[in-house]
Each structure stands twice: as C-alpha cells, then as structure tokens.
C-alpha cells in the first residue's frame, strides 16, 4: 500500500484542531469589535481563614467600591451579587496589620479588569478569643405617671456570657439592653429585651434575650408636720 501524504496523517485530529482555532478566533474577534464599558459596584468584604482561637478586634468596612472594565456583553451578564472582595488571614498573627486589596482579591471573570478599589487598604487587629460573664444593666427611659415611682429594676437572667477579643473583654464591666420606656406607667411591667454589645468582635454567647422587670409603686405621702404646742414660740 502506498504511503499516505503527510498532510493526511491524523486527519481527524487536525480537523478538530482547526475547528477549535476557528472558534477561538471568532470569539476574540467578536470581543475586539465589541465596545468596552466601565461600571462601579459596591461589593461585600469577606475575611476568610481566620486562625483558630483568634478573633477580629477592629471594625471592618461593610463593603468596598470596585470599578471594573471589560467588553459590554460580559459586563452586562455579570451578577453583582456574586462579586466580593476577599482578605485571606491564613498566615496572620496576633496583633495589627494593614491588608492591601489587589485586583486579584476581587472575584471577577477573566475578561473583566479591576481598575480601582476603595478603600484599597483595610486595618485588621487580631486578638485571642476569650469568654467572660458580665452583669446585664437594663436601659430604662422615661418617668412613671405623676404620683408613682420606680423602686426596682432587674433582669432575668442577670448576667450574660460574652465571647470576643481578650483586650475588649478585660475592659467590659457590664452589657446593656434595648431601651425600655416606662413613660406614664403606673404599674409594674415585665418585658423581653435584647442584650446589645457595641465592642467590635464581641458577641453574646448566653443570655442574649432577657426578661426585664420594672417595679413601680405609688409615691408615699410625706408625713404631716407636727403641730407646735400653744404658748410655745418657734426659734
């Protein structure tokens, strides 16, 4: 049998390769002809791989502003809810560090370019995680009805277990509840309330919802003045 021309060797694979090359060429040609657009989004900031027994002790921005650029079609098809900025703490140590956000920290398609990120730097303070029990102080607003007074305020449970950065817990001597109004009240009331913590990284582990009881009673009348005996002069 005569040898086949070299051009016909592996003909099937050559046809497949040619088809792939044509498809790629058409795709890139279409992208080159397509108009280029720019858009801005506010995307959430995610912090991942926090080291065990560590917690973030500093406030974080809820999101960052991202400006991107790319072909019109990919930008139009982009789902903003799936874009996020990611900071990886895999190699982080206890203490404060400034993390710079780079374009590769934004999860956008390959054909989309990240032009700007704001803020471009995030300060993160890491501290060891601790636990502590602290008293709960109900927050009371307003005053009872005329002729009545408050004589006792308490919560059940009376303490909350909090968990968070050790330095923040060391300075915490109590936690407060949502505001409870007793304006114009003339009787004792018991209401549920949520315990709030404002310190960054601190959360309630036990005792987040409590029952606050405010006892109200009539004001006792002042005793009548003792009459002065007749014939006695006041000095």
Secondary structure, 3 states (H helix, E strand, C coil): CCCCCHHHCCHHHHHHHHHHHHHHHHHHHHHHHCCEEEEEEEEEEEEECCCCCEEECCCCCCEEEEEEEEEHHHHHHCCHHHCEEEEECCCCCCEEEEEECCHHHECCCCCCEEEEEECCEEEEEEEEEEEEEEEEEEEEECCCCCCEEEEEEEEECCEEEEEEEHHHHHCCCEEEEEEEECCCCCCCEEEEEEEECCCCCCEEEECCEEEEEEEEEECCCCCCCCCCCCCCCCC
